[in-house]
Amino acid sequence: MPPKDCESSPERMTPSSGYGKETMEIEAYTPEPKRAKWQIATGADSSKSGAQAGPSTATSGRTSTHTHCSRTNHSCAITERSSTSKQWADEHEREAKLVISAGCIRRDVDEVFDLLRPRDQAVAAHANCIAEEIAGQLDSLSLNNNEKGVEELLPWIAPPSLHEAETTTTTTTTNNAKKEEKPKAAVVTTERGMYPCIITFINFVADKLQGSLPTAYRRNRNSSTPPPSLPLSPPPSLSLSPPRPTPTPLRLIYACENTDAKPKGSDGGTRIDIGLVEVSPDGTLAKSPSYYELFAVIEAKCSVSKGNRAFEQLLMYTRQLYASQHDRRFAWGVVVCGSHVRVCLLGPNKAVFASTVMDVATGPGRKTFVEFLVNCSFCDIDQLGLDPTMTYLEDIKCWKIECPTEDGGEIPSYVYSDKVIVAADRLFGRHTRCFLGSLDMPAEGSELKHDVVVKDSWSHAADKRCDEVKSLRKIRDALSGKEGIDFEYPRLLHGGCVKLWTGATDSDGKPVFIADDTDYLYRGLLITTTTGNDGGSGGPAPVWPSREHRRIVIGSVGESLRSLKSVPELIIVLRDAMKCHSVILSECGILHRDISTNNILVVRPESGLVRGMLIDFDCAVDTEGSEGDARTEVIGTHPFMSVLNLQNSPGKRTALDDWESLLYMVCWLGTYGINKHTRRKEDGGKPEKFFIREWRYGSFDEIASKKRMYLDTDRVFRRAILTGFNPNMECQTMLTRLASELRRTLVERKEPGCRGSLKRPEEDESSSDLELSDGDEDLVDPFEQRIEHCKTISVELLGVLEKYARAAEKLIAAQQEEQQQQQSWQGRLRRQWGRGAW
């Protein structure tokens, strides 16, 4: 149920990501789900339950399964608020190249196929038998180039010898010699020429699974009339006592006929080669599905030498699957280079697992690829990468989200949501998503009440200091009922690790659940694989930290900063958020460490002024623990990260790092706008105009050097940053003065060694001979020196923000009073006009 109108903001960087782009900031949107194009008129719903597709609209109970083979046809048109589509696509491509160059492609990992094998042994045996039979039929077709209807398939699967077939002579029954040209298997030399071959192969397998006649695989798949059934032979291994029904596929994997196309929901101008979709066994195929409906993307190249380029493009497109599909846990992809095929698995950790090359011009290669497609049709939905704890209820038009209870009990709580306020769009990392909903199930036809927020993310399991559930519980216990709390803060209701049913039961007949983490997802892949960009083995794979799928329910509801109406409202919201930050640090000892546009919400009470709320304590650390000083990892949101954070300074992180992030955030919003009415593109027609762009691109050290340079003096800061503020914003001068005073309070310090932002010689702070090198021991870093005065500077910074917030409150009150007077005057005019006074 992706939102249509999405706006992006800069990306969150984690300790495991040394490169990055932006996460998407999604405006709340209430979609109207439509019937999928392939749903026939017999009443197939967009969400199936049970072992096979049926008329039910939802799953019932934790142990039930559903297929997700008919996904509601939503679109997710993601747009970049500060970049053009081309810039957005270029940044995606840049990140994909970094993934390749960093050796994150783990080739020749055939264990990925084990993750798709059906868990039920009888079903797995049946699927294997079907795959062998379909592969045998393809073997026959590859050797018989007289078979009608295989013109599109033959160039891809035929052996090399068949491409050199010569003209042969045959004799008719009348003994009249007649020359007949035997068709050659054409050699495919272009990517577009490969598309029909790949589509025909995949759809041939799907049609055989559906039980079509042998010659029916070229039928019109948009027809809602099912083809005549010709079931494949059941395997002998299923002759059990008592007899069991023959397993049937839960879904069919088809290739879309519309190739080299831009799916609905794309955030750039990129076009995918071929899209794979899940279709109900009784459904029909859509020619042009959206990203929300895709199961996987196929990237095709005509040459084996273009493998890395194929991987790059696959990574670019797979990112969009996460942004559009809110129930996707991990993703599958296919890379085709000539007749060589690789199946790829992409998960939360920074790794792409690619299978060994399957050469479809050989029998073993075809059989392995067929097994992959067949297993995709028989396996459970969690093996496809979807989340079985999320169900879309068609009758009431909302998601039903299963949430772990705070006490870790077996009976979960449920949240019903029809709005997505944050979507995931990154290849790796937390994949954070946020839903707006209610704990109470709405009646059919009634409006859903929004009183809770559900946050779904993949957090580091080993880092107990950054446990968001633990942090929020500590905040709740410390601030609940405390006097003097005049700001909003996140109130934890439920939270914990998402658990999946393994399909097994214990000795008492109860279902067995397991934590949904990367250890379960990969099942040892991170340990057994090897590295290397050339497809060979290059040594042992690095050990990635385990990630855990966590879900929390917060009893505080807010809106994105994009909902702000004016600069005065922004200043008030920032004041509330930083007041919350300061109290939580002093009362609970929890340092947030990720101040960004995504992590501050706008709260609009029924009466009174707008309020702000600080959220997302996923990066927060408890400073009161035994390891409270060991907080030096690089973490935060890319353009808003502090200088010491970017340079991974050995000094501990303090509240000053978060205040520095707030300054960068004010400058970012002042330049690019606070809402859709004040939004500006990043280049503004003049790429050299905005120096603030340099806070976003380049390495961490480069960005840190630019920030040091622009913050050092008021003159440089004004010319490089403040002159780029959007002059069309109302009260832009107020925001400019706030940014200037925050910088002055943070940087222009009188304490020894604390002035400025550039490193200076210790013996002469006024020297103009400045040096940016980190290797000179004679230079003093003012950022490190200010750590000793953290509390004093933080109090002063909060005072500056409080001063501007009070001025903003007075300005809003004056505007409201003026508006009321104007409405009263207009009312008197209307009444006088009605009495004929004019």
N, C-alpha and C positions, 0 to 999 in steps of 0.2 A: 504494500500500500504506500508506494513512495509519493512524496509531495511533488507537485508540478513546478512550483516556483522555489528554487533553491538558490541561496547566495553563499559564496565561499568566503572563507577567511583563512589566514595563514595556518600552516600545519603544525601539529604538535610533534615535537621531536622527543624520542625516548632514548634510553641508554643503548638500545640495540640498533638504533638507526643513525648512521653517520651521514646520511644525505636526506633529502626530503622535499616535500612539496607541502601543500596546504590540506587541512581537513576542511570539509564542507560545513558551513553553518546554514542550517535549513530553517526557513521560515515555516511556522505552523501552517498546515494546509489540511483541509478536510476534503478528501477525495470522494468521488462518486464512482464506486467500482462498476465496471461494465462486464458483460459476458465475454469470455474469451472467444476469439474468432473460431476456434476449433471445437467449441462446445455445441453439440447437436441439439436439436429441439426436443429431445426426450427428457429434459430436466436434469442434465448433468450439472453439478454445482462446481463452483470454483475451488472448493476445498473438499477433498474426499476423505473418507474414513474407512477403516477396516482393511482387510488384506487386498481388496480390489475396489475399483471405483464403484461408488454407489450413490444413492440420492441424498445421503446424510449431509448436513451442512457443517458439521464440526466433529471433532473427536470427543469421545466421552471417556474420561478417566485417564490416568497416567499410562496404563499399559496398552492402550489402543494405538493403532498405527494409522497413518493416512499418507497418501501418495503424493500430494502436491503436483499431480501430473496435469492439472488444469489450473494454471496460475492466472489470477485476475489481470485483465489487460489494462494496467495502469501505465502511465508514463512519468518519467522523472526528469524534467527538463532542467538540468543544472546549469546555472550561469555563474560566471565569475564576476564578483562585484568590483574588482579592481584590475582585471586583466581582460584582454580580448580573447576570443576563442582560439586564435592562433597562438597567442602567448601561453594560454592554458595548455594547449596540445604540445607546444614545444617543451614546456616544463615537464609534462608527463613523459615525453620522449627522453629528456635529459635524465630523469630519474631511472627509467628503464635501462638506459645505457650504463648507469652507475651500478645497477644490480648485476648486469652481465660482467662488467669489469671487476667487481668485487668478488667474483667467484661464487655467487649465490645460486647458480644453476647446478643442481646435483644430478648429473646424468647417469644413465644406466642403473636406475633404481627400479627393478622389476617388482619390488615389494608393494609398489603403489597399486598393482592389480589385486593384491590380497585384500586391500581395504574395501574393494567393491564386490568381493565374492559373497553371495548370499549366506547368511548365518545358518539358516536351516540346511542340514546336510542333504536332505532329499531334494530341496529346491535347487541347491548348488549342483547336484548330480544331473538333474533335469536340464538346467541351463547349460551345463557343459555338453550334454548330448545334443541339444539344439544347435549350439555353436559349431560342433563338429559336422553336423549335417549341412548347415548353411555354408560352412567353409568348403565342404566337399562339392557342393553345387557351384560355388565360385571357382574352384579348381577346374571343373569341367568347362565352365564358360571361358576361362582364360586360355584354354587349349583349343577351343572350337570357335574359330573366328567366322564360321558360317551362321552362327546362331543369330537370329533376328532380334533386334532390340538391345544389343550389347555394344552398339557403336560408341556410346559415350563411356562405357565402363572399360572396354577392352584396352584402350591406350594406357590405362593406369595399372591394370593388374596383369597384363600379358607379359610373359617372359621375354627377354631381349631377343631371343631367336625368332619370335613371331613378328617382330618389327621388320625383319628382313625377308619376309615371305615373298616368293617369286610367283609369277604367273604360271598356273598349272593347266594341264589339258585333261578334259574329261570326255567320255564317250556316251552318247545318248542311246536310248533303247532301240533306235532305228539304225544303229551302227553308222550314223553319219558323224564324221569327226567334227567336233565343234570346240573352239577355244573359249574358255570361260575364265575371266579374271577373278582370282580369289582375293577378297579384300584384305589389304594390309592393316596391321595395327598402327594407326597413326602415332607419330611421336609428338608428345605435348611439349611445346617450347615456350609457352606463356602461362602466366598465372591464371588469366581468364580461361584459358583452355583447360586448366586443371579442375575448375569449379564443377562442370557437369560430371566429370569422372568421380570426384569425391562425393557429390550429392547422390549420384546413382548408386554408389556402393553402400552408403549409409542407409538410404531409403530402401534398398533391396533387402538389407537385413531386417529393418523394421517391418516391411511388408510380409516377410516370411514369418516373423514372430506373430503377426496378426492373423496368419493363416490364409494369406491370399493365394490365388492361383499362380503358378510359376510365371505366367506371361503378364501378370497384372501389376508388376511393380512400376510400370510407366503410366499408370492410371492417373486421373485427375484427383489429387488428394484433397481438393477443396469440396469434393462431393460429400454430402452428409449420409449417403447410402453406403452401408458397410459392404465390402466386397464378399464374394462367395468364399466360404471357409474351406480350407484344405489343411487340416492340422498336421503338424510334423509328427513323426513317429515317436512315441514315448520311449524313454530309455528302459532297458531291462532291469536296471537297478531299482526301479520303482515298483516292481512286483512284490509288494509287501503284504503281510497278513496281520491285521485286516487291511483290505485295500484302501488306499488314500486317494483323494481326488488329484488329478494331474494338475500341478501348479501352472498358473497362468501369469503372464507378465503384468506387473502393476502399472506399467507405463511403456510407451514406445519412444525411442529416441530418433527423431527425424531431423534432417538437414533442411533449412529454409531454402526455398527456390530463388528468393531474391538475394543475389550475391553482390559483393562489393558495394554494400549499402550502409547508410548511416541510420542505426536503429533509433527509434524514438527514445528520448531520455539522454542522448549524448550531450556532453558538456563542451564539445569542440567539433571541429570539422572532420574528425577521423571517421573512416569507413571500415567496417569489418569485412573480411573475405566471406566467411560462411558462419551462420549461427546454428547451433543445435538447440532444439526445444524438446520438452517433455509433452507427449500427447497421450490422452486417455486412449485405451484400446478401442473405445467406441467413438472417438473424437475425430476431428479433421484438422488439417494443418494450415496455419496462417502463413501467408507469403512474406509479410513484413512485420514480425513481432517486435515489441519494444525490448529494451534491456531487461525490464522486469520479467519478461517471459522466457529469456534465454537460459538454457542449462549450462552451456559452455560456448566458447568461441574457437573457431578453427582459423589458424593463420597459415596460408599456403604460399610456398615459393617453388618456382620451377627448377631451381638448382639446389643441390645438396650443400654447396658452398655458402649459401645464404642462411645458414641455420641460426646464427646469432641475431641477425636482423629479424627473423621470424619470431624468436623469443622476445625481442624488444617490443614488437608490436603486440604480441599476445599479452604482455604485462600491461601495456597501455590500456587495452580493452578490458582486461579482467578487473582493473580498478573500478570501472564503471558498474560491474556486476554488484560489487559491494555497496556502492552508493544507491543502486536502484532496488536491490533485494534486501529487505530489512531482516529476513529470516535466514540469510546465508551465513554459515559458519566458516566454510572454506570453499574453494572453487576448483573446478577442473578446466583443463584446456587441452587443445590438440594442435601440434605443430606438424605440418606436412611440407617436406622438401623433396620434390620429385616423387619417387615412389616410397620414400622413407617417412615413416610416421612415428611420432612420439606422443605419448599421453603424459600430461603434466598435472601435478597437484600443487596448489598454492594455498598456504595456510597463514595463520597469524605471525609465525616466526619468519625471520628474514631468510627464507630458503624456498627454492622451486625444485620440486622433485620430478625429474623427467625419466621416463622408462627407457629401456633399451630400444634401439631403432627396430621398428617393424617394417620390413620390406614387403609391401603388398604385391610385388611382382613375384614373390615366392609363396609357396604353400604355407610354411610355418608362420611367416609374417602376416598373411591374411587371416589365418586361424586366430592368432593372438589379438588382432584388432577386432575381429568378430566377437571373440569372447568378451572383450571390453564392452562392446555395445550391448551384448546380450545380458551381461551381469548388471549393467546400468538399468536394464528393464526389470530385473527381478529383485534387486537389493532394496533395503529399507531407505527411507528418505534421508536419515542422518548420514548414511554412507555416501549420498550424493552431495553432502555439504549443507543441507537444509536443517533447520532447527525444529525438531518434533515437539518442543515445548511451546511453540507459537502456532496458533491456528486462526485462520481468518473465518469469521462467522458471517456467512453471506446474508442471513436473514436480518441481522441487526447492523450490518455494515461496519464491523470493527474487528480488531485483533483481540484474541484471548491469549494473554501472556501468563505463563506459569512462573511464579516467583518463589524462590526459597524463603521459608520462614526464618526469622531471626534466631530461633532456638535450634534450627537444623532438623526439625521434625520431618517425618515422612509425608505428611499431608501439606501440600503447598498452598499458598494463597494465589488468587488470580486477579489480574488487572485487565480491564477492558479499555482498549485505546483505539481512537480513530484519528489521531494526529501524531505526526512524526516531527519533532522539533530539531533533531540532530541526526544526520545519516552518516554512515561510514563510507569513506571513499579511498582509503589508502590501501596499498598492496599489502603492507605488513603493519604490525603494531597492535594497538588496542581495539581497533575497529569499534569505537564507541558509538552507540546509538541511544537516543532518548525519545521516549514516547510519553504523550500526555493522555491521561485516562482516569479511570475510577475503579475503586474496589467493588463497586456494586454493578451487577449486570443490568444494563438498561432493558426496558421492555421494548418489544418490537414497535417501531414507529416513533418512539420517544427519543428525545435528545440526550446524548451522553454528557454527564456532568464531569468536568475536569477538576479533580481535586488532588491528584497525585501525579508524580513523574516517575517513570521507570527508566533506569539507566542500565544499559547492557554493554559489557566490554570484556576484553580479554586482558587481564592484568597479570603482572609477574607473580607467579605463585610463591617463589622462594623468598622474595623481599618482604618480610613480615613488617618492616618499618613503614611500608607504603600500602598497608591494608586499609582500603577506604572504608570498609564496613566497620573495622575496629576504630578508625578515626571518627567516623560519624557517631558511633555509639558513645565514645568518650565526650564528644561535643554535646550530644543530647543530655547526657547525665550531668554535665557540668553547668549547662546554661538553662536547662528546663526549670522554670519557676524562679529563676534568679532575678532579683530586682535590678532595674536600670537597664535592661536589655530593650533598647528602642530601635532595633534593626532586625531584619529578616535573616534567618540562617537555616540551612537544610536540616530538616527533622526526619531522622531515619525511622521507617515503619517496619520494613522487612529487608532482608539481604543475605546473600550467601552465594555459594557455588551452584551453578546449574547442574542438575543430574539427569542422566539419560538412562532409559531402560535398556538393558543389554539383550533383551529377548529371552532371558533365562529366569528361572524361579529357584528359590531355596528349598530346603527340605520341608518347610511348612507350607509350600505352595505360594509364598509371597514373591512378587517380582523383585529382581535384583537390579539395583541402580548403581551407576558408577559416575564419578565426577567427570564433567566434560572439560578436559584439559588437553594440552598438546601431547602429553604422554599417551593418553588414550587415543587421540586423533591420529598420531603418527605411528604408534605401536613400534617404537624402536628405530624408525627411519633415520633419526638424527644421529644415531650411533653407528649404524652399519654402512653409511654411504661414504663416498669419496668425492674429492673436489677436482676441479680442472675445467677450464674453458674449452678445451679441445675435445671433450667427450671422453677422455681417458681418465685413469686414476692418478690423482696427484697428491695422495697422502690422506691422513685421517681427517674426517670432517670436524669442524669446530663444534663445541658444545653450546647449544643455544639454551638460554634460560627457559624453563617451563612456564607456560602461560595457562591461566585458569579462567574459564568462562564464568564471570560473576554477573549477578543481576541484583540491583537494589531498588527499593521503592521509597521515595521521598515524599513526605506529606506537605511539601511546600511547592507551590506552582508559580512559575514566572514565564516571561516571554523573552525572545531574543532581543539583543540590543537594536536590531533592525526595526523594532516596534517603537523606538523613541521618536518623539514628535519634534524635539527641539534640543539645542545645546544646553539650556538650563536643566532640562530633564536629565541629560547625560551626566552633568556635573553632580546632581543630587544622587543619582544611582551609583556613581563612582565613590562618592563620599560614604554612602551606606556600606558598599562592598568592602572598602578599606577599613572602616570602623569595625565591621565584622571580622576582618582579617586580624586586626590588632587585638581585639578582645579574645579571640580564639587562641592566638599565640600566647597571650599573657595568662589566661585562665586554664588553658588545656595543654599548652606547650606544643601545639601543632602548627607547623610552618607549611603554608600552602604550596609554594614553589612553582605555580603555573598561572600567573595572572595574565589573562588574555581575553579577547573579545568573545570567545566561546564560553568562558567560565564565569561570566557575570550576567545575571538575568534581571529583567525589569518586572517588578511586581506592582500591579495596579489595584489597590484596595478599593472597596466600594465607595469609600469616602476618604478625602484627604489627598495629599500629594503622592506622586509616584515614589516608589521605594526601589532599592537595589538589593540583590542577594548574591553572595559569593557561593559558587557551587564547584563540583568536580574536585574532590580531594584525593583523586587517584594518584597524584604525584606527591601528596603531602607526606611529611615525615614527623614522627613524634620526637621532639628534641629532649624530652625528659627521660628517655630510655638510656640504657648503658652505652649505646652506640650513637648517642645524639650528636656527637661532633663529627662522625664519619659520614658527612653529607656532601660529597664532592662530585657525584656523578653529573653528567651533562643531561639535563632534563628540562622540559618546558615547551613553549611554542616558539617556532623559529624566529620571526622578526622581533619578538618581545623578550627574548632571552637576555639576561644581564651579561655584561662583559666578562665577569669572572666565571659565569656559567658557560659561556661560549668557549672560553679558553681553558676550561677544566682546571681552574686554579686550585691548588692544594688547600687553600683556606676554606673554612666552613661557610656554608650558605646561611645568610641571615635575612631579616625582614627587608634590609636595604636592597637585596636582589629583587624582591617583589615590588618594592616602590620604584625601582628603576624600570621594571617591566611595565608598571602603570604609566610612567612617563612616555615610554615608547608607544604604548597603546593610545594615549591621548594624541600623540603626533600622527599616528597612523589614521585614526578616525578623523582628525582635523584635515588631513590631506585627501583622503578618499571618500569622506562623507559618512554620516551616521545612519542614513536610511535611504530608501530607494529614491527619494526626492532630491537628495544631495549627493548621490553616488557619482563618482567619476571613474573613468577608466584609468588604468595605471599609467599609460604614457601620456594621456591627455592630448595626443597629437604631437607632442614634443618629448621624445624619450629622454632627452637630457635635462628636462625641467625638474623632475622630482628626484632629489638625491636620496630620499628615504627608500627608494627602490633597492639601494645597495644594502639595506638591512635584511633583505630577503634572499638575494642570490649570492652564490659563492660559498667558500668553505667557512667554517666557524671562525677561524683565525682572521680571515678577510673581513667578515662582518664585524667582528669585535674591533678591529683596527678602524673601520669606518665609524663605528659608534664613538670610539674614543676621540676621533678627530672632530666630529660634529658637536660633541658635548663640551669640548674643552673651554671655549670662550663664548660669551654671550653674542659677540659679533658673528662668529662662524655659525653658531646655532640658529641665529635669526636669518642669516642669508641662505643657509643650506636647507633648513627644515621649515621654519615658520613662514617664509615667503611662499612655500608650496601649499599652505592651508587654503581650503576651498573658499574663495571670496563670496560665493553665492549662498553660503550657509548663514542663516539668521543668527546673530550674536556670535559671529565668528571671532570677533575681537576678544570676547570674553574667554573663549577657549584658547586663543593665542596667548593671552596674558597668563592664564593658568599654567600652560605648558612652560612658559618662560620662568615663572616663579618656582615651579617644581624643580626645574633644572638648576636654578640658582640656589635653592635650598639644599639640593642634593650635592652639587658639585662645588659651588663657590663657598668653601669652608675656610674658616680661620684657624682650625686646629692644625698643628704641625704635620706636614706631609699630606694633607687632605685636600688641598686645592687643585681644581682642574680634573681632567680625565686622562691626560697623557702622562706617561712616566717621565720623571724629572730627576736630575742629579740630587742626591740627598743634601749635599753641602750648599746648594744654591737653588732654592725653589723658584726664584724669579728669573732664572736663566732662560734665554730663548733657544738655547741649544737642546732641542727636545729629541728624544729617541723612542722609537716604538718597539725596539727589539726586546724580547723577553730574556735574552741570554746575558745581558749586561747586569752584573750584580750590583753595580754602583747606582742603578736607577731605582727610584721609589715609586711604587704603584699606589696612587691615591685611593683607588677602590679598596685595596687591601688595608690601607691605613684607616679608612673610615669604619671598618668593622668594629674597632674598639669604641666608637662613639655611636653605635647602632641605635641604642634606645633614645638618645637625645635627638638624633636626626629624624628618627621615625616619628617622634612626638611633634616635631616642627613641621614635617611634611603633612601629617594628619591635620594640623592646625591650618595650614595653607588651604587644604581641600575643604575644611570646614568653613573657612571664611568665604570661599567662592560659592559653596553650597548655600549658605545663608543668603548671599546676594541673589543666587538663582531662585530661591524660594520666594523672595520679595518680588522679583521680576515676574514670576509666574502668577503670584497673587495679584499683582497690579494688572497683568494681562487678563486674568479671569474677571476682575472687577470691571475693567473696561468693556469686556465682552458682555457682561451682564447689563451694564448701562446701555450698551448699544441695542441689546435684545429688548430691553424695557422701552427704549425710545421707539424701536420699530413696532412694538406692540401697541403703543399709544397711537402711532400713525395709522395702524390698521383699524383700530377702534374708531378713530375720528373719521376715517374714510367710510367706515360702515354706517356711521350716523349721518353721513352727508354733510359733514362740517366743511368739506372742500367745495 
